[in-house]
Amino acid sequence: MALANGVSVFDGTWADPEKVAVSQEDLFPNPPYTHDWQSRSFFFSGRLDDGTFLVINLFHWQLSSLHSWGLQVLVTDPSGRLFTHDGGLPPEETINQSDRFAYRFGEDVFMSSGNEQKVRIELPGFSCDLRIRDLLHAWEPGDGWVYLNAAHTAYVHYAVPCPLATVGGSILVFGNMRSVEGMCTWDSNLSVQPLQRPNSPVYSLRAFDASGAQPDSRLFIDMVESFTNAGYGKAAVPVLIVARGSTWLFATRDFTMAPADWTTVQNPPYPFPSSYRLSAAGRGWTLQGEFTSARMYSATDVFQKIPPIIRGFVSLFLKRPVLYRMVGDLQGTLQSPDGDEIPLSMPAHAEYVIVE
């Protein structure tokens, strides 16, 4: 979709996601650093069958000669307990692997092979040894690229190596080692643009079927919508996936998402939405739903992680990202092409990111 000022958002076809073939090079582009702020992230989001939500974000950033790998882990269980980690990683070790997603940092391993991914992490207070097995094949929206200027020197690439998968293995958290099973998704993001022009705001929602059905029959809804910086014309960057197990129902960028029920906490003191109202249609399916937050379990003001003595200096170059993470439920209906109406009551994980 071409817009003004040279901006284009995910050109190409969206009609039949099951027919999309995505190469490893398309899933994980890794151009050499040349300019501005370059970042890559691999974002895992899942729900275990015991009601625990798990977020793992492996990322790399570079600005001029400065660069680093980092890792975020968040775990919250139904009782409200929370484990968080946000820190750097030891030097990357080379893995002889044909696939482009293969990283080792000391004891931490992230590796893809065929339709299975391995994630092993060792942290104080948390460890995991997980096997992620694809139900849906890799996909990208349109051509996967968002170009932010006519010269294509500022851009975002978005792909979904694993739109929906089963996850199993073991986790140690909250002082307890246990075997786990559940469902998850993970996406890949590459961004090159000036620090002063980040996408904002960003909304995301991942809703998982908790009916107890076999994994191949479980519904899944994945929504991400961001907006380019006003300097590029404030274009929407929307992606919605609706699937049942190994079957695509539809994928679209033509949907309506309305944030509502704005609230504020003491720290950080910025309003955030505690509900998302979602409406979409594709390939004869119609979705109507509303996510309602049961609790905002994590709020991160990136500036609070910067030593006070240099915050003023850093603010000259970096705007202030604030992240809110919530858990709750998506209630609504999904109507099939035959007119059958499926009631939805799905546990969900939501995020809201604003750059102040």
Protein Blocks (a to p, Z undefined) as FASTA:
>chain_A
ZZehhiaehiajfklmmlpccdfklmmgccddfbdjdddddddddddfkopacddddddd
dehjbccdddddddddfkopacddddddddddddddfbfbdcdehjbccddehjaccddd
ddehiacddddddfbdcddehjlpacfbfnlpaccddddfblbacdeddddeehiacddd
dddddddddddddfklcccdddddddddfehpafklcccdddddddddfknoppaddddd
ddehjacfbdcfbdcdddehiaddfbdcbdcdfbdcddddeehiacddddddfbdfbdcd
fklmpcfklmmmmmmmmccddddddddddddddddfkopacdddddddddddddZZ
